[in-house]
Amino acid sequence: MDCPEDGQAFGRVAKDFTGRILNMGKVEVIQKDIDRYDRIVGIVVIADSINLNEMLLKAGLAWHYKYFDKNPIWAVYEQAAMEKKEGLWKEPHPIAPWNWRKGIRDENSE
Protein backbone atom coordinates (compact mmCIF):
# COMPACT_ATOMS: atom_id res chain seq x y z
CA MET A 1 0.00 0.00 0.00
CA ASP A 2 1.05 3.55 -0.60
CA CYS A 3 -0.29 6.77 0.95
CA PRO A 4 -0.54 10.14 -0.78
CA GLU A 5 2.60 12.26 -0.69
CA ASP A 6 2.99 15.62 1.06
CA GLY A 7 1.57 18.23 -1.26
CA GLN A 8 -0.77 15.69 -2.80
CA ALA A 9 -4.51 15.66 -2.08
CA PHE A 10 -5.14 13.86 1.23
CA GLY A 11 -1.39 13.62 2.02
CA ARG A 12 -1.77 15.63 5.24
CA VAL A 13 -5.00 13.80 6.15
CA ALA A 14 -3.28 10.41 5.79
CA LYS A 15 -0.32 11.62 7.86
CA ASP A 16 -2.55 12.97 10.65
CA PHE A 17 -4.68 9.79 10.62
CA THR A 18 -1.53 7.67 10.92
CA GLY A 19 -0.25 9.77 13.82
CA ARG A 20 -3.52 9.35 15.74
CA ILE A 21 -3.48 5.57 15.24
CA LEU A 22 0.19 5.27 16.20
CA ASN A 23 -0.58 6.96 19.53
CA MET A 24 -2.99 4.15 20.46
CA GLY A 25 -0.29 1.81 21.75
CA LYS A 26 2.88 -0.12 21.16
CA VAL A 27 3.92 -0.19 17.50
CA GLU A 28 5.27 -3.32 15.82
CA VAL A 29 6.42 -3.58 12.22
CA ILE A 30 6.23 -7.05 10.72
CA GLN A 31 8.82 -6.97 7.97
CA LYS A 32 7.76 -8.59 4.71
CA ASP A 33 10.48 -7.32 2.39
CA ILE A 34 13.09 -4.64 1.72
CA ASP A 35 12.51 -2.39 -1.27
CA ARG A 36 15.09 -1.23 -3.79
CA TYR A 37 15.75 1.89 -1.68
CA ASP A 38 16.60 -0.28 1.35
CA ARG A 39 13.33 0.56 3.14
CA ILE A 40 11.36 -1.97 5.14
CA VAL A 41 8.11 -3.09 3.53
CA GLY A 42 5.81 -4.42 6.19
CA ILE A 43 2.63 -4.60 8.19
CA VAL A 44 2.26 -2.03 10.99
CA VAL A 45 0.42 -3.37 14.04
CA ILE A 46 -0.51 -1.15 16.98
CA ALA A 47 -1.44 -2.41 20.45
CA ASP A 48 -1.11 -6.04 19.26
CA SER A 49 -4.30 -5.93 17.19
CA ILE A 50 -4.77 -2.76 15.11
CA ASN A 51 -3.54 -3.19 11.54
CA LEU A 52 -2.61 0.31 10.35
CA ASN A 53 -2.27 -0.81 6.73
CA GLU A 54 -5.85 -2.04 6.66
CA MET A 55 -7.20 1.00 8.51
CA LEU A 56 -5.62 3.33 5.93
CA LEU A 57 -7.11 1.36 3.06
CA LYS A 58 -10.58 1.25 4.66
CA ALA A 59 -10.47 5.01 5.33
CA GLY A 60 -9.56 5.67 1.70
CA LEU A 61 -6.18 7.12 2.67
CA ALA A 62 -3.97 4.71 0.76
CA TRP A 63 -3.76 2.80 -2.49
CA HIS A 64 -3.39 -0.95 -2.53
CA TYR A 65 -0.17 -1.27 -4.52
CA LYS A 66 -1.20 -4.41 -6.37
CA TYR A 67 2.04 -4.58 -8.35
CA PHE A 68 3.83 -5.60 -5.15
CA ASP A 69 1.02 -7.05 -3.05
CA LYS A 70 -1.60 -9.56 -4.13
CA ASN A 71 -3.59 -9.65 -0.87
CA PRO A 72 -7.22 -10.06 -2.05
CA ILE A 73 -8.62 -8.71 1.23
CA TRP A 74 -6.73 -5.44 0.79
CA ALA A 75 -8.09 -5.17 -2.74
CA VAL A 76 -11.61 -5.52 -1.31
CA TYR A 77 -10.94 -2.80 1.30
CA GLU A 78 -9.66 -0.45 -1.39
CA GLN A 79 -12.61 -1.17 -3.68
CA ALA A 80 -15.10 -0.57 -0.85
CA ALA A 81 -13.47 2.78 -0.02
CA MET A 82 -13.59 3.73 -3.70
CA GLU A 83 -17.28 2.86 -3.97
CA LYS A 84 -18.11 4.83 -0.80
CA LYS A 85 -15.92 7.73 -1.96
CA GLU A 86 -13.97 7.64 1.29
CA GLY A 87 -10.91 9.83 1.74
CA LEU A 88 -8.87 10.36 -1.41
CA TRP A 89 -11.55 8.63 -3.48
CA LYS A 90 -13.65 11.80 -3.09
CA GLU A 91 -11.29 13.35 -5.63
CA PRO A 92 -12.56 13.13 -9.23
CA HIS A 93 -9.17 11.89 -10.53
CA PRO A 94 -6.85 10.78 -7.73
CA ILE A 95 -3.22 10.36 -8.75
CA ALA A 96 -1.40 7.32 -7.37
CA PRO A 97 1.62 8.36 -5.28
CA TRP A 98 4.02 6.30 -7.40
CA ASN A 99 2.96 8.42 -10.38
CA TRP A 100 3.04 11.63 -8.32
CA ARG A 101 6.67 10.91 -7.38
CA LYS A 102 7.51 10.50 -11.08
CA GLY A 103 6.02 13.95 -11.74
CA ILE A 104 2.86 12.61 -13.37
CA ARG A 105 0.09 14.98 -12.29
CA ASP A 106 -2.51 14.08 -14.90
CA GLU A 107 -4.51 10.88 -14.44
CA ASN A 108 -4.57 10.42 -18.23
CA SER A 109 -0.76 10.15 -18.37
CA GLU A 110 -0.54 6.65 -16.92
C-alpha positions, 0 to 999 in steps of 0.5 A: 500500500502507498499513501498520498505524498505531502503536497498531494490531495489527502497527504496531510490527512493520511499523515494525521490519521496515521499519527492518531493511530500510532498513539494508540499503543505499542507499535510493531512492524512485521517486515515482509520485504526490503525495497530497492531503496533499502526501506522496510516493507511491512505490516504495521500493528498497533497495540497487538491488534490494530492493523494500520495498513488495513485502517488506511485502506478502509479510510480511503487514505492509501492505495493498494499497490497491487504490483507488489502485493496480491492480498485479495482482502486489501483489494476488497478494502480499497474497492469498498473505499472507492465505492463509498468515496472515502478519503482520497476517493472523493477526488474526481481523478486521484493520482497514485503516489508512485505516479506523483513521485515521477512527476505525473500529475494528470490521471490520463498520463498513466 
